[in-house]
């Protein structure tokens, strides 16, 4: 379980430029597109 953070715009811009930020937009879009299909099993590794 994580901690929910809601930083202000300035802090968010700083986080986005850092190495720790991971944009999962594409992963979410792909996952939603394969729900209820034969490709529904997805392995995500880092």
KAZIPE-V116527 format. One record per pair of residues at least 6 apart in sequence whose ideal C-beta (glycine too) atoms are under 7 Angstrom apart, sorted by the first residue. I is the first residue (numbers start at 0). GAP is how many residues later the second one is. Records with the same first field share a line. If there is no record, write none. Layout:
I->GAP / GAP
This chain:
6->8
14->6
26->17
30->11
33->6
